[in-house]
Amino acid sequence: HGDKKAYRKELKKWYTEIKDNSRCAMCGENAYLQFHHKNPKRKKETVARMVHEAYPKNEIIKEMKNALFYVALVIVVYIINRNGKRKNGEGGESIEPFSINI
């Protein structure tokens, strides 16, 4: 039980370092970053939850490679824009992809 707690603490530190050294693909900021999955159908779990639940690091990295970092507000605006426009038959704006170094 103590080992899992230590592993979770190590994962959180690792994840924080990745976020601290990453930037939003849209605006270049590094505050309030969240992952947004490129293809939600391939989403196993949110990266933050995987870190919190102490998944093996290799599984977390695999999930990260299927997602992109964005400032949280960018994701919210994108989802609202996409959902509103698609209902009317118009194409929503897509978020441009970028990569992170893991």
Secondary structure by P-SEA (a helix, b strand, c coil): caaaaaaaaaaaaaaaaaaaabbbcccccccbbbbbbcccccccccaaaaaaacccaaaaaaaaaacccccaaaaaaaaaaaaaaaaacccccccccccccc
